[in-house]
Amino acid sequence: MEKLRVCIVVIACVVVSAAAQSASNVTATYHYYNPQKISWDLNAASAYCATWDANRPLAWRRRYGWTAFCGPVGPQDQAACGRCLRVTNSGTGTQATVRIWINAAMEA
């Protein structure tokens, strides 16, 4: 189930924050960070957001699956770190909440 959360390629309606910003027909991809095997350590994952979030409590870091995000709406760069997205797998309808650790624009 956890692998499903982070291993989905989704075309989704993305909800980014309490302001309920959304976008349709957004494609999200994944990189399997395998957080369980690295003890949910953002530094070990070389996460862009580690600078700001690596010292957050373990319970906070492991509550949701990890994802990268660079979308047409919502916060970007450091402002996106630690935010949550609600994503939907267009093939199965399965929904998951994931936390942004790595901003895809910063990986390129």
ABEGO torsion letter per residue (X at the ends): XAAAAAABBBBBBBBBEAAGBBBBGBBBBBBBAGAAAAGGBAAAAGBAAAAAAAABBAAAAAABBBBBBBBABEBBEAAABGBBBBBBBAAAGBBBBBBBABBAAAAX
